[in-house]
Amino acid sequence: MDTKELLKKVRKIEIKTRRLSNHIFGGEYHSTFKGRGMTFSEVRQYQYGDDVRAIDWNVTARYQEPYVKVFEEERELTLMLVVDVSGSADFGSLEQRKRDTLTEIAATLAFSALQNNDKVGLLMFSDDVELFIAPKKGKSHVLRIIRELLEQQPKSTKTDIAGALEFMSRILKKRAIVFVLSDFLDTEYSKSVQLAARKHDLTGVRLYDPIEAKLPKAGLLLVRDAETAAHKWVNSSSKAVRTAYALSHRKTADYFSTQFTRYGAGALSCATNESYVKKLLTYFKSRG
């Protein structure tokens, strides 16, 4: 897309997602993801009701009246967005593709972090790391992340969630809040989830299209795998075929939720025709 169209899309997403983060997610994000503890702020004169354990005895002795130490929450955190840009993310049977919704979710989380003065980083992956942007603060940095999500043309159409998590764990030396945004049409990422969850505050957000969960009864269909480009004829009029299709989707969904929750990570699934706003709010409140 040309520069004018790109800037228009960035602005559109900024307006929508910043409003959500300012009015809905800001407080929830702050209360869900705590800082690293309490840090010293200042000393002030003792007031009735203050904890005597907070008295600064050196300052008290100097001024011959009681002073207490004041502490505040050390808020600075790092949010890392690990976003799937493989071929399957381009699928969409409704108004927008999965990739468009993933971008909106990423932008909403990024603006929520910005509001709390946290750093935000981005890792886009297929079966390789397509782009890594180191965590930084500031609105211009968040807008760059949104531009990259909109403009990125992946080199590969395949998916390797394990590889993305392993790269992220190597590159991030300190504990971070990590959101993995994907349709999770992959397997064998259990060990990587375990290692990432041990080091970071990890959450998986699984996004799927309704037609991926339930095959419509529409006769003989020629379907194409977005990641391998393989074509196959499917008889959607067959109840057995539709049942097997639904079971395959359920197996993928169950693997995702099991692998994340068993290691103490967060997991939520959302269809593209559902409100990701409600899903995220429910998740934040359950953790608050």
C-alpha positions, 0 to 999 in steps of 0.5 A: 500500500502507498504511504498515504493509504498506510498513514490513513490505516494507522490513524484509523486503528490509533483512534479506535484502539487508543479510545479502548485503551484509555477508557476501558483497558488502562485501569484493568491493565494497570491492576492486572500487571503489577510493577516489580515492587515498591521503590523509595519516593521521598520523606515527609513529616510523620502524620497520625496513622502512619506506620512507625516501621516507615520512620526514617530515623536518620532524618528524624534525628537530624530535624528532631521530629519524626519523618517517614519514608514514602514508597510508591509502586515501581511501575515500569514494565515491558510488554512484548507482543509476539504476533503471528503473520503466517499465511493462515492469518490472512484468512477471513470469511467475514468483514476482516481477516484474522490478521486485521483483528490481531493488529487491533488487539496488539494496538489496544494492548500497546496503547494500554502499556503506553498509558502506564509508561511501560515499554512495548516491543514487537516480534512478528513470526511465521516459521521464522522471525520476520521482524523484531523491534526492541522494547521502547517507550513513547507514542511514536514507537507504538505507531511504528509498531502498528505501521509494521503490523499493517505493512509487513509482507512475510517471507514465509507462509508457514508457522513455528510458534516454538521457534518464536518463543525460543527466540523471544526467551533468548532476546529478552533478558528481564521478565516481561509481559508477553502476549502471543497473538495467533490462530495457533494452527501449529503443534509441538510448542509445549516445551517452549511455552513451559520455558517462556512461562517460567521466565515471563508473564505469558498469555496466549490469545487464540483468534479463529474464524467461525468457518474454521470451527464449523464447516458449512453444508455447501456441497463439494468445495475446493479448499486451499491450505493458506500455509502450504498452498495445497488444494483439496476437494472436500464434500461438505454435504457429508456429515462425517466430513463436517464432524471430522472437521469440527473435531480437528478444530476442537483438538487444536483449541484444546491443545492450545488451552492445555499447554498454556494453562498447565504451565501457569500461563493465561489463555483465551480464545476469540472468534473474529465475530466475537468482541475481543474487547469483552474477552480481554476485559473478562481476562483482565478482571479474572487476574486482577 
